[in-house]
Amino acid sequence: MAHDDVGGRLIEALTQLDELSGTMTVDEAISELDEATLQVFWRDWPNINAWAAAIWRRLNEDLARPASPPASDLDEVGGSG
């Protein structure tokens, strides 16, 4: 699978899931989704959820650390005068 636009694909998937979750309750979704769709959700969601939770934890850890200045290999020399 190409990684060309992984960010765009993730944003699109999240946008669609968010829109769907905003249009119906859980009870409505369960009653409107066909049995095959529910079975695919049941099968796939634990892996998707674990992957997303791992990304969330990593971002949370990264954002909890104080910011540090970028590393620079350049020698900064002040002006003379």
DAPE-V572700 format. One record per backbone hydrogen bond with DSSP energy under -1.0 kcal/mol. NH is the residue of the N-H (numbers start at 1). CO is the residue of the C=O. If there is no record, write none. Layout:
nh=<NH,NH>
co=<CO,CO>
This chain:
nh=<9,10,11,12,13,14,15,16,17,18,19,20,21,22,23,29,30,31,32,33,38,39,40,41,42,43,44,45,48,49,50,51,52,53,54,55,56,57,58,59,60,61,62,63,64>
co=<5,6,7,8,9,10,11,12,13,14,15,16,17,18,20,25,26,27,28,29,34,35,36,37,38,39,40,41,44,45,46,47,48,49,50,51,52,53,54,55,56,57,58,59,60>
